[in-house]
Amino acid sequence: MVTGLCIGTLRKKSGMVEMRTLYLDDLVVDKDYRGKGIASQLYREMEERGRKAGAKRLDLMVWEFNERARRFYENQGMRPQRYIYEKEL
């Protein structure tokens, strides 16, 4: 049984800055197991693997309405860095 999943991608470039960057693509914990520290463990493991692979920063995107995720990442020491704008056509 899988209770959580964390997927990341290591890239050499991040926008205008040439820097090895770990992109956290997904971090998901099964509903029945949330609030038990699993997401924090997965996040810390991803962070450590990124460091060992030579990453100098960690980037991710989270929807503005997802307050729980935003609060989680801020509790991990992450801070918002940019805005992404969107418009329906």
C-alpha positions in Angstrom: 0.0 0.0 0.0 1.3 3.4 -0.9 0.6 6.2 1.6 2.6 9.0 0.0 4.5 9.9 -3.2 7.1 12.6 -3.9 8.4 13.3 -7.5 11.2 15.7 -8.3 13.3 16.6 -11.3 16.8 17.9 -11.3 17.6 20.6 -13.9 20.7 22.6 -14.7 18.8 25.9 -15.4 16.2 27.8 -13.6 14.8 30.7 -15.7 17.4 33.4 -16.1 19.9 31.9 -13.6 22.1 29.0 -14.5 21.9 26.9 -11.3 21.2 23.2 -10.6 17.7 23.3 -9.3 15.5 20.6 -7.9 11.8 20.9 -9.0 9.3 19.3 -6.7 6.7 18.2 -9.2 4.3 16.4 -6.9 4.0 15.6 -3.2 0.9 13.6 -2.3 -0.2 11.8 0.8 -3.3 9.5 0.9 -6.2 11.3 2.7 -6.3 8.7 5.5 -2.7 9.3 6.4 -2.5 13.1 6.3 -1.4 14.9 9.4 0.9 12.1 10.5 4.2 13.7 9.3 4.5 11.7 6.1 4.6 14.7 3.9 7.3 16.3 6.0 9.4 13.1 5.8 9.0 12.9 2.0 9.9 16.6 1.6 13.0 16.3 3.8 14.1 13.2 1.9 13.6 15.0 -1.5 15.6 18.0 -0.1 18.4 15.8 1.0 18.6 13.9 -2.3 18.6 17.2 -4.1 21.6 18.4 -2.0 23.5 15.2 -2.7 22.9 15.6 -6.4 24.3 19.1 -6.3 21.1 21.1 -6.4 21.5 24.6 -5.0 17.8 25.4 -4.8 14.4 23.8 -4.6 11.5 25.1 -6.7 7.8 24.1 -6.8 4.4 25.5 -7.8 1.3 25.4 -5.7 -2.2 26.7 -6.5 -3.1 30.0 -4.7 -6.3 28.5 -3.3 -4.4 25.5 -1.8 -3.8 27.2 1.6 -3.0 23.9 3.3 -0.1 23.2 0.8 1.1 26.8 1.0 1.2 26.7 4.8 3.0 23.3 4.7 5.7 24.6 2.3 6.2 27.8 4.2 6.6 25.7 7.4 9.4 23.8 5.5 11.2 27.2 5.1 10.1 28.0 1.5 9.0 31.5 0.5 7.0 32.8 -2.5 9.4 34.1 -5.2 7.3 35.0 -8.2 3.8 35.3 -9.6 2.3 33.3 -12.5 -0.6 34.9 -14.2 -3.4 33.1 -16.0 -6.4 34.2 -18.0 -9.2 32.1 -19.5 -9.7 32.5 -23.3 
